[in-house]
């Protein structure tokens, strides 16, 4: 990749890592469903405006409509809600580490539902490393003062990672659909799913939101959702999916740094241990470092 590509990749990791940071701020004023609804509805509005301004053709067949509904559920509605709910009990940096397990689920699901993504010896070793990191974090939940809630928060984020793995596998069948239209559609579907839950459960008109949360919400909807997706698909076309997966390694680092520097978070040893194991597992699954070593030897 060129320097420009690396800059965009680092920017993307900062934007998606920043979503955990923004969640922490907004949760002080808003309930989880309201937070997620405002994120996806704001992101959808911005995406539709961008589509109109760029004269992107919009064609919705039955296949695409079904696709945006399923992707809306597994890429936005359910995982966003689980992550935000979990962040009520665990820090954003820790949530980002657990969320990095999404490719582990993706590799496992891909083995059973596709012919191209079969598990190899290296992938199995990588999965074992990665899952040991997840187990380390989940198993140490009761070392915290709020052990039960900590466990629930961590399980919620791991469940969100499972949703991302399902969404990534399912989304491969829509390669011929405009990614901008697909993104706008799934964000819109998510907003429609969330609206009745927000009105019935959260009653957002009773909430009192302060200035920091307002700016965090704007950052979440504009930067961490709309702009992040545009960078993602721009990079996907330039460098391909394999190189783009590198962002998975960078998101937890940026989220941890933002939490430590600006929110006073103090991640425990198990967070860094889990990060090392999950990252190691993903590197083994990715295979580029191992392949490079083998190439040098020969």
Secondary structure, DSSP 8 states (H G I E B T S, - for coil): --HHHHHHHHHHHHHHHHHHHHHHHHTTTS-HHHHHHHHHHHHHHHHHHHHHHTT------HHHHHHHHHHIIIIIIHHHHHHHHHTTTS-HHHHHHHHTTHHHHHHHHHHHH-SSS---HHHHHHHHHHHHHHHHHHHTGGGSTTHHHHHHHHHHHHHHHHHHHHHHHHHGGGTTS-HHHHHHHHHHHHHHHHHHHIIIII-GGG----HHHHHHHHIIIIIIIIIHHHHHHHHHHHHHHHHHTTHHHHHHHHHHHHHHHHS-----HHHHHHHHHHHHHHHHHH-HHHHHHHHHH-
